[in-house]
Amino acid sequence: MTVSLLRRAAAEMVGTAFLVAAVIGSGIAAARLSPNDVGLQLLENSLITGAALIALILALQPVSAAFNPIVTLLERAFGAISTGAAAAMIGAQLLGGFIGAVLANLMFGLDAIAIAAQQRSGGGLWLGEVIATLGLMLIIFGAIRSGRGHTVAYAVGGYITAAYWFTSSTSFANPAVTVSRMFSDTFTGITPSSVPLFILMQLAGGLLAYWLIRLLYPRPAALAERLTDDADQLRT
């Protein structure tokens, strides 16, 4: 592994850890501070998650700030990164997510690992994950393809805050976050039996996004060039 790839993988691990800690930690805090109002709990959880995403992307974008295996897979599909780099970054995202879940549990005085019991299944929720992931990918790659990569942090933070509310699944839209949330039996938890279909729907959303991006921006090579150029400029 090259030094550059090691730095990028480290950024993905740290960023995903903080993202998951923000998702789970704010969920725990919301449930404790507003125990009788689920709507307020979701509002608190969504605002903190969106704000954390903006801050993390702004801080780590000069190195690497996908924090999401679907984003990394699309970067690979568009030729922006190699297969080896994609594998390293996805591994780092999964590890970082697990670390973030453990730290969130410990910060709030819970067991380091507590398998979630909250069942999340049904056609509406699965459709919600397809839509949530499709929209997120369009937001990210649309901003990059239009030459506005510097706006990605705000676009993603705003979209996720909104998608918590307009999608039935509360917009997991991220396999690393989904896997991590099964290690916390709290407000944001998801039981292990619900995880595979959530991830399958996220992959479906990512695949739809790939084809839609190609339709809207019919020059994949130009998109790959834009992704690579943006990354190079941010790292200098």
TORKOLDREN-220096 format. One line per field, with one value per residue (C-alpha): residue number from 1; residue in three letters; chain; y, z negated, x. Coordinates in Angstrom, 2 decimals. Layout:
residues N
num: NUM, ...
residu: Ala, ...
chaine: A, ...
north: Y, ...
up: Z, ...
east: X, ...
end
This chain:
residues 236
num: 1, 2, 3, 4, 5, 6, 7, 8, 9, 10, 11, 12, 13, 14, 15, 16, 17, 18, 19, 20, 21, 22, 23, 24, 25, 26, 27, 28, 29, 30, 31, 32, 33, 34, 35, 36, 37, 38, 39, 40, 41, 42, 43, 44, 45, 46, 47, 48, 49, 50, 51, 52, 53, 54, 55, 56, 57, 58, 59, 60, 61, 62, 63, 64, 65, 66, 67, 68, 69, 70, 71, 72, 73, 74, 75, 76, 77, 78, 79, 80, 81, 82, 83, 84, 85, 86, 87, 88, 89, 90, 91, 92, 93, 94, 95, 96, 97, 98, 99, 100, 101, 102, 103, 104, 105, 106, 107, 108, 109, 110, 111, 112, 113, 114, 115, 116, 117, 118, 119, 120, 121, 122, 123, 124, 125, 126, 127, 128, 129, 130, 131, 132, 133, 134, 135, 136, 137, 138, 139, 140, 141, 142, 143, 144, 145, 146, 147, 148, 149, 150, 151, 152, 153, 154, 155, 156, 157, 158, 159, 160, 161, 162, 163, 164, 165, 166, 167, 168, 169, 170, 171, 172, 173, 174, 175, 176, 177, 178, 179, 180, 181, 182, 183, 184, 185, 186, 187, 188, 189, 190, 191, 192, 193, 194, 195, 196, 197, 198, 199, 200, 201, 202, 203, 204, 205, 206, 207, 208, 209, 210, 211, 212, 213, 214, 215, 216, 217, 218, 219, 220, 221, 222, 223, 224, 225, 226, 227, 228, 229, 230, 231, 232, 233, 234, 235, 236
residu: Met, Thr, Val, Ser, Leu, Leu, Arg, Arg, Ala, Ala, Ala, Glu, Met, Val, Gly, Thr, Ala, Phe, Leu, Val, Ala, Ala, Val, Ile, Gly, Ser, Gly, Ile, Ala, Ala, Ala, Arg, Leu, Ser, Pro, Asn, Asp, Val, Gly, Leu, Gln, Leu, Leu, Glu, Asn, Ser, Leu, Ile, Thr, Gly, Ala, Ala, Leu, Ile, Ala, Leu, Ile, Leu, Ala, Leu, Gln, Pro, Val, Ser, Ala, Ala, Phe, Asn, Pro, Ile, Val, Thr, Leu, Leu, Glu, Arg, Ala, Phe, Gly, Ala, Ile, Ser, Thr, Gly, Ala, Ala, Ala, Ala, Met, Ile, Gly, Ala, Gln, Leu, Leu, Gly, Gly, Phe, Ile, Gly, Ala, Val, Leu, Ala, Asn, Leu, Met, Phe, Gly, Leu, Asp, Ala, Ile, Ala, Ile, Ala, Ala, Gln, Gln, Arg, Ser, Gly, Gly, Gly, Leu, Trp, Leu, Gly, Glu, Val, Ile, Ala, Thr, Leu, Gly, Leu, Met, Leu, Ile, Ile, Phe, Gly, Ala, Ile, Arg, Ser, Gly, Arg, Gly, His, Thr, Val, Ala, Tyr, Ala, Val, Gly, Gly, Tyr, Ile, Thr, Ala, Ala, Tyr, Trp, Phe, Thr, Ser, Ser, Thr, Ser, Phe, Ala, Asn, Pro, Ala, Val, Thr, Val, Ser, Arg, Met, Phe, Ser, Asp, Thr, Phe, Thr, Gly, Ile, Thr, Pro, Ser, Ser, Val, Pro, Leu, Phe, Ile, Leu, Met, Gln, Leu, Ala, Gly, Gly, Leu, Leu, Ala, Tyr, Trp, Leu, Ile, Arg, Leu, Leu, Tyr, Pro, Arg, Pro, Ala, Ala, Leu, Ala, Glu, Arg, Leu, Thr, Asp, Asp, Ala, Asp, Gln, Leu, Arg, Thr
chaine: A, A, A, A, A, A, A, A, A, A, A, A, A, A, A, A, A, A, A, A, A, A, A, A, A, A, A, A, A, A, A, A, A, A, A, A, A, A, A, A, A, A, A, A, A, A, A, A, A, A, A, A, A, A, A, A, A, A, A, A, A, A, A, A, A, A, A, A, A, A, A, A, A, A, A, A, A, A, A, A, A, A, A, A, A, A, A, A, A, A, A, A, A, A, A, A, A, A, A, A, A, A, A, A, A, A, A, A, A, A, A, A, A, A, A, A, A, A, A, A, A, A, A, A, A, A, A, A, A, A, A, A, A, A, A, A, A, A, A, A, A, A, A, A, A, A, A, A, A, A, A, A, A, A, A, A, A, A, A, A, A, A, A, A, A, A, A, A, A, A, A, A, A, A, A, A, A, A, A, A, A, A, A, A, A, A, A, A, A, A, A, A, A, A, A, A, A, A, A, A, A, A, A, A, A, A, A, A, A, A, A, A, A, A, A, A, A, A, A, A, A, A, A, A, A, A, A, A, A, A, A, A, A, A, A, A
north: 0.00, 3.36, 6.27, 8.17, 5.27, 4.77, 8.42, 8.13, 4.92, 6.53, 9.53, 7.20, 5.27, 8.37, 10.13, 7.14, 6.59, 10.17, 9.96, 6.80, 8.22, 11.29, 9.20, 6.82, 9.29, 11.92, 9.24, 8.18, 11.79, 12.58, 9.60, 10.66, 14.36, 13.97, 10.58, 11.18, 12.75, 10.52, 13.31, 15.59, 12.74, 12.31, 16.06, 16.20, 13.12, 14.42, 17.91, 16.58, 14.03, 16.63, 19.09, 16.41, 15.43, 19.00, 19.41, 16.04, 16.45, 19.97, 18.77, 15.53, 16.22, 17.29, 13.68, 11.51, 11.98, 9.34, 7.60, 5.35, 2.14, 3.03, 6.30, 4.40, 1.77, 4.48, 6.21, 2.88, 2.41, 5.82, 5.05, 7.60, 5.04, 1.56, -1.68, -2.03, 1.49, 0.92, -2.28, -0.56, 2.38, 0.20, -1.88, 1.31, 2.59, -0.62, -0.65, 3.03, 2.54, -0.26, 1.89, 4.78, 2.56, 1.23, 4.71, 6.09, 3.28, 3.81, 7.60, 7.16, 4.52, 1.54, -1.78, -1.42, -3.76, -4.33, -6.04, -4.01, -5.47, -2.87, -4.61, -2.54, -4.40, -4.06, -2.94, 0.72, 0.83, -1.04, 1.34, 4.20, 2.94, 2.72, 6.31, 7.62, 6.11, 7.13, 10.72, 10.86, 9.63, 12.16, 14.95, 13.97, 13.19, 15.91, 18.52, 17.10, 16.76, 20.33, 21.60, 22.47, 19.92, 22.54, 22.48, 18.74, 19.08, 21.43, 19.53, 16.19, 17.57, 19.25, 16.22, 13.75, 16.07, 16.22, 12.54, 11.53, 12.91, 12.32, 8.67, 5.95, 4.32, 7.57, 7.34, 4.98, 5.10, 3.72, 0.07, 0.95, 2.97, 0.27, -2.50, -0.30, 0.55, -3.09, -2.92, -0.39, -1.35, 2.24, 4.72, 4.34, 0.59, -2.02, -5.73, -7.93, -9.72, -6.41, -5.45, -7.65, -6.32, -2.75, -3.13, -4.85, -1.91, 0.54, -1.30, -1.16, 2.58, 2.96, 1.01, 3.14, 6.24, 5.03, 4.72, 7.97, 9.86, 8.41, 9.54, 13.06, 13.36, 11.20, 11.43, 9.00, 9.70, 13.39, 12.50, 10.30, 13.11, 15.60, 13.29, 12.75, 16.44, 17.50, 14.99, 16.05, 19.75, 19.20, 17.16, 19.75
up: 0.00, 1.02, -1.40, 0.52, 0.33, -3.35, -4.01, -2.08, -3.87, -7.23, -6.34, -5.37, -8.63, -10.82, -8.92, -8.98, -12.69, -13.50, -11.21, -12.90, -16.34, -15.40, -14.11, -17.07, -19.75, -18.75, -18.63, -22.19, -23.38, -21.61, -23.16, -26.61, -26.23, -24.50, -25.75, -24.93, -21.47, -18.67, -16.12, -18.13, -18.55, -14.78, -14.26, -16.70, -15.16, -11.59, -12.32, -14.12, -11.41, -8.66, -10.54, -11.26, -7.59, -6.50, -9.00, -8.25, -4.48, -4.68, -6.92, -5.14, -1.49, -0.75, -1.55, -1.07, -2.21, -0.76, -4.07, -2.05, -0.11, 2.53, 3.28, 3.48, 5.81, 8.13, 8.10, 9.20, 11.84, 13.31, 13.35, 10.74, 8.49, 8.91, 7.68, 5.02, 3.76, 3.66, 1.64, -0.84, -1.29, -1.75, -4.34, -6.15, -6.07, -7.59, -10.30, -11.04, -11.32, -13.85, -15.89, -15.81, -17.06, -19.94, -20.95, -20.83, -23.08, -25.56, -25.65, -26.87, -29.44, -27.45, -26.68, -23.96, -21.72, -22.04, -19.09, -18.01, -18.31, -16.20, -13.20, -10.02, -7.16, -4.62, -1.04, -1.90, -3.88, -1.18, 1.48, -0.80, -0.82, 2.96, 3.26, 0.48, 2.02, 5.55, 4.44, 2.42, 5.34, 7.68, 5.22, 4.84, 8.45, 9.85, 7.84, 8.92, 12.60, 12.73, 11.46, 8.00, 5.93, 3.23, 2.53, 1.89, -1.89, -2.10, 0.52, -1.23, -4.69, -3.51, -1.56, -4.42, -6.88, -4.52, -3.56, -7.23, -6.86, -3.31, -3.04, -4.95, -6.04, -7.48, -4.81, -5.91, -2.30, -3.37, -3.88, -6.36, -8.52, -8.20, -9.41, -12.23, -13.52, -14.27, -17.06, -19.09, -20.57, -20.69, -18.81, -15.55, -15.77, -13.17, -13.85, -11.94, -10.12, -8.53, -7.35, -4.21, -2.42, -3.39, -1.82, 1.24, 1.73, 1.31, 3.99, 6.23, 5.63, 6.45, 9.69, 10.73, 9.91, 12.08, 15.12, 14.41, 14.04, 17.35, 18.92, 17.50, 18.12, 21.22, 21.10, 18.41, 19.28, 18.55, 15.20, 14.31, 15.33, 13.21, 10.18, 10.56, 11.15, 8.13, 5.93, 7.18, 6.70, 3.18, 2.17, 3.35
east: 0.00, 1.41, 1.72, -0.96, -3.41, -2.63, -3.46, -6.70, -7.71, -6.91, -9.09, -11.93, -11.60, -11.50, -14.27, -16.61, -15.89, -16.89, -19.92, -21.22, -20.45, -22.50, -25.42, -25.56, -24.47, -27.00, -29.67, -28.88, -28.80, -32.06, -33.83, -32.67, -33.37, -36.75, -38.01, -41.67, -41.40, -40.13, -40.52, -38.25, -35.77, -35.61, -35.22, -32.31, -30.73, -31.06, -29.70, -26.63, -25.94, -26.19, -23.99, -21.39, -21.29, -20.64, -17.81, -16.20, -16.31, -14.87, -12.04, -11.15, -12.04, -8.42, -7.42, -10.54, -14.12, -16.42, -17.28, -19.59, -18.86, -21.47, -19.67, -16.38, -17.86, -19.18, -15.79, -14.33, -17.05, -16.28, -12.55, -11.52, -9.78, -8.31, -9.85, -7.17, -7.76, -11.51, -11.07, -8.76, -11.10, -14.19, -12.35, -11.34, -14.93, -16.28, -13.61, -14.16, -17.90, -17.46, -15.07, -17.54, -20.37, -18.28, -17.14, -20.70, -21.92, -19.09, -19.49, -23.06, -22.27, -23.52, -21.84, -19.22, -21.21, -24.95, -26.63, -29.64, -33.12, -34.95, -36.47, -36.51, -38.17, -40.95, -41.39, -41.77, -38.53, -36.63, -37.92, -36.92, -33.33, -33.23, -34.50, -32.26, -29.13, -30.03, -30.57, -27.37, -25.28, -26.89, -26.14, -22.49, -21.62, -23.84, -21.96, -18.62, -19.54, -20.82, -17.48, -18.76, -16.88, -16.35, -20.09, -20.33, -20.11, -23.09, -25.08, -24.59, -25.28, -28.45, -29.65, -29.13, -30.88, -33.86, -33.78, -34.10, -37.62, -38.79, -37.68, -39.50, -36.23, -34.75, -32.04, -29.30, -27.98, -24.60, -23.58, -20.81, -23.19, -25.86, -23.53, -22.25, -25.71, -26.46, -23.83, -25.85, -29.21, -30.40, -32.61, -30.66, -30.08, -31.00, -31.25, -28.74, -31.56, -32.60, -29.12, -28.71, -31.81, -30.99, -27.55, -29.01, -31.40, -28.51, -26.56, -29.64, -29.89, -26.22, -26.63, -29.60, -27.59, -24.71, -26.96, -28.79, -25.51, -24.37, -27.66, -27.47, -23.74, -23.15, -19.35, -18.17, -14.55, -15.10, -16.65, -13.68, -11.34, -13.29, -13.19, -9.47, -8.74, -10.80, -9.03, -5.59, -6.32, -7.64, -4.57, -2.03
end
